[in-house]
Amino acid sequence: MQPPATFMDAYRPSLRGHRHMTSAGHYLAAQASFQVMEAGGNAIDGGVAAGITLGVVQSELVGVAGVAPIIIYLAEEDRVVTISGLGTWPRATDPAFFAREYPESVPEGILRCIVPAAPAAWIKALELYGTMTFGEVAAAAINLATDGFIMYALMAEVVEGKAKKYARWPSNSEIYLPGGRAPKVGENFRQVDVGKSLQYMADCEAASNGDRVAGLKAARDAFYKGDIAQKIAAYHKDNNGLIGLDDLADFEVEVEDALSVDVAGTKIYSCGPWCQGPMLLQIMQLLEGRNIAAMGHNSAAHIHHVTEAVKLAVADRERWYGDPRFVDVPMDWLLSEDYAAQRRAMIDPEKAWPGMPPSGDPKLAQPAPKLTPLDALDTSYACAIDAKGNIFSATPSDTSSDGPVIPGLGFVPSSRGSQSRPDPDHPASIEPGKRPRLTPNPAIAIRPNEWAMPLGTPGADVQCQAMAQTLLNIDAFEMNPQQAVEAPRFASYSFPQSFAPHAYHPGLLKLEGRIDETVGEQLAGMGHKIEWWDNWEWMAGSMCTIRRDLKSGLLESGADPRRAGYALGW
């Protein structure tokens, strides 16, 4: 299916510019980012503004006190760094309790709340690499929370679909079910307490009477040591939660060099194995040398090879990935060319693995199928590039429907404990001070002397799959960024899903309706269990990206029409 007119090469225009550009999971977040860069901020300032704003305008998918993994390219240093943006299990966590009482998965409610990381991550990015204050980059989010914004279709659908979950706690219901019902499209939606929380942080910064860095520290302390921390800890103490004052006061995010692989001349960068980011690197390594372009875009051969590479990579994720402070993750081996060659040989061009293949450890017993429903997913994404070539890429997340909102604060402390496993032998097991294994995973791809590109998406276990397909669309099929994010997608569910209750559907492969039916028939003949999505399925992710030409400085955007993503720039 082609765009509707010959003068268009996609359903939306790929914005082109040379000064600065942003692409985000919601148009108001893109606007906030663009306004900050127009006011003199760099890509980091603009990206943080978008990320904080997403916690307001997509608060059903992103929490202002959730997670916020970040990856940044520093143009002057020619260096890619990551900021973990992921909280830890509190000190009071008892792994034996979870293994005994909830052996299958971490339950919804206060027990899955871990230390919030997003505020620390945003402020760390500003402190080390930004130029603006917290108050400046949070101004749009504060206004949109306090004065409200117009409810849009996807948010209204998600909130209505989760109305029974929101109704479990009066503090959640007060915000998301005002008047006893979910907000309707076109109504003004306000989150006054979230606005007050962010404003309190900005006010503490303004009152610090120091330089910019001192002010940022004051904003951070307002959350992790001040009134916000006191309210979080008091609520958890009164309601059998786990988060204490010491957990908040002692928390810090980690800043590290990014992991990377070189795939046919394209350098792909990800965060570490505390998230699923390295899986993208492994997928792309497994496809190297397969001449995907010659197979034809979204042909049965193309989809089959990508799907089988996904299964092999996710098998290693399930066996090895976890918080490297607690788990020995052999990343050098997993990302080595020799290992990739061994795994690549396991792809049969004519036959699908019936389930998740064995990982690199043959002693690992394979999990049994768990045929549970596949629930709606949270998360969003934001990226920005400035005129100097700095790149910001972040995937903030955490829903507001699976844990209690702290009264007076307007947010749920990160409920990312949902991605830990009660099984003490699992690499993503529960331990005090340990981070869950995170699905959100921003990335950056650079083809030296040609282009540089941040990319990311929501979608839980679909994320790396959508990111790999977008990279292939650009690198192998020579699409522009907007064409690449609009192209029909597919996704495998033939492995244990990251979110509780960790559904596992061996062989399941979902195809968007715009893929030819005969392709689905051919894939079924190879052993895939085919199910069809709608033509523009929001569960297939919402890719955002920007490509910068390293010779001319030309910027080109991609913003996914499957959700509310938009780009701005010039």
ABEGO torsion letter per residue (X at the ends): XBBABAABABABBBBBBAABBBBBABAAAAAAAAAAAAAGBBAAAAAAAAAAAAAAAAAAABBAABBBBBBBBBAAAGBBBBBAGBBBBBAABBAAAAAAABAABBBBEAAABBBBAAAAAAAAAAAAABABBAAAAAAAAAAAAAAEBBBBAAAAAAAAAAAAAAAABAAAAAAABBGGBBBBBGBBBBBAAAAAAAAAAAAAAAAAGBBAAAAAAAAAAAAAABAAAAAAAAAAAAAGBABBAAAAAABBBBBBBBBBBBBGGBBBBBBBAABAAAAAAAAAAAABGAGAAAAEBGBAAAAAAAAAAAAAAAAAAAAABBBAAABBBBAAAAABAAAAAAAAAABBAABBBABBBBBABAABBBBBBBBBBBBBBBEBBBBBBBAAGBBBBBBBBEBAAABBBBBGAGBBBBAAAAABBABAABAABBBBGBBBBBABBBBBBBBBGABBBBBEBBGEAAAAAAAAAAAAAAAAAGBBAAAAAABBBBBBAABBBABOAGBBBBGBBBBBAABBAAAAAAAAAAGBBBBBBBABBAAAEBBBBBBBBAAAGBBBBBBBAABABBBBEX
